[in-house]
Amino acid sequence: ANDVRLPALRLDKSSAFYKKIKSVDTWFWPHDGHKIKNEEASQFYRHSDGVFSCRVKLTQELYLKKKTEINNVDLILYMRKINGKYLLYNAATNG
């Protein structure tokens, strides 16, 4: 249950953001299961040709042994087009 894949989200492996998240080991807690709810994408902005950002909100429920941890996620994601594909190259918390 701890291996979560986001197939629609591709990362720009040349970005500083990618290098930073590769070194962070606190993103995923050991858990028995999870559920993503209330997904919402809004505030799409085109910054230049092939570069845009959008706001992503969701609720993540992590099922731990004796409790459920609720995380409300609110991020601004930054994408750029490389070789015909949009890749995530940065993210920031919103609020």
C-alpha positions as CSV (number, residue, x, y, z in Angstrom):
1,A,0.0,0.0,0.0
2,N,3.0,2.3,0.4
3,D,3.9,2.4,-3.3
4,V,1.8,5.1,-5.0
5,R,2.3,5.9,-8.6
6,L,1.0,9.0,-10.4
7,P,1.2,7.9,-14.1
8,A,-0.3,11.2,-15.4
9,L,2.3,13.3,-13.6
10,R,5.7,13.4,-15.2
11,L,8.7,15.1,-13.6
12,D,11.4,17.1,-15.3
13,K,14.4,15.2,-14.1
14,S,16.7,18.0,-15.0
15,S,15.0,20.5,-12.6
16,A,16.3,21.5,-9.2
17,F,12.8,20.5,-7.9
18,Y,13.3,16.9,-9.0
19,K,16.7,16.7,-7.4
20,K,15.2,18.0,-4.1
21,I,12.2,15.6,-4.0
22,K,14.5,12.7,-4.8
23,S,16.3,13.4,-1.5
24,V,13.2,13.8,0.7
25,D,12.1,10.7,2.5
26,T,9.2,12.1,4.5
27,W,6.7,12.4,1.7
28,F,5.2,9.0,2.3
29,W,4.4,7.5,5.7
30,P,4.1,3.8,6.2
31,H,0.4,3.1,5.9
32,D,-2.2,0.4,5.3
33,G,-4.0,2.2,2.5
34,H,-5.0,5.6,1.1
35,K,-7.7,7.4,-0.7
36,I,-7.6,10.7,-2.7
37,K,-10.8,12.7,-2.6
38,N,-12.1,16.1,-3.7
39,E,-9.6,16.6,-6.6
40,E,-9.8,20.0,-8.1
41,A,-7.6,21.8,-10.7
42,S,-8.1,25.5,-11.4
43,Q,-6.4,28.8,-12.0
44,F,-4.5,27.8,-15.1
45,Y,-2.0,30.4,-16.2
46,R,0.1,30.5,-19.3
47,H,3.4,32.1,-18.4
48,S,5.1,31.7,-21.8
49,D,5.1,29.3,-24.8
50,G,5.1,25.9,-23.2
51,V,5.1,27.0,-19.6
52,F,2.0,27.1,-17.4
53,S,0.9,26.8,-13.8
54,C,-2.3,25.6,-12.1
55,R,-3.7,25.2,-8.7
56,V,-4.4,21.7,-7.5
57,K,-6.4,20.9,-4.4
58,L,-7.2,17.5,-2.9
59,T,-7.8,15.6,0.3
60,Q,-5.6,12.7,1.1
61,E,-6.7,10.1,3.6
62,L,-3.9,7.8,4.9
63,Y,-5.2,4.7,6.8
64,L,-2.8,3.9,9.6
65,K,-3.1,1.0,12.0
66,K,-5.5,2.7,14.4
67,K,-6.4,6.0,12.8
68,T,-7.0,7.9,9.6
69,E,-4.7,10.8,8.9
70,I,-6.4,13.6,6.8
71,N,-4.2,15.9,4.7
72,N,-5.6,18.8,2.8
73,V,-3.3,19.5,-0.1
74,D,-3.3,22.9,-1.9
75,L,-0.5,23.4,-4.4
76,I,0.5,25.5,-7.4
77,L,2.2,23.2,-9.9
78,Y,4.5,24.5,-12.6
79,M,4.8,22.6,-15.9
80,R,6.9,23.1,-19.0
81,K,6.8,21.4,-22.4
82,I,9.9,19.3,-23.2
83,N,10.0,17.1,-26.3
84,G,6.2,17.4,-26.7
85,K,5.4,16.5,-23.1
86,Y,4.5,18.7,-20.2
87,L,6.7,18.0,-17.2
88,L,6.4,19.2,-13.6
89,Y,9.5,21.3,-12.8
90,N,8.4,23.1,-9.6
91,A,5.6,23.2,-7.0
92,A,4.7,25.5,-4.2
93,T,2.2,25.3,-1.3
94,N,-0.7,27.7,-1.7
95,G,-1.7,29.8,1.3
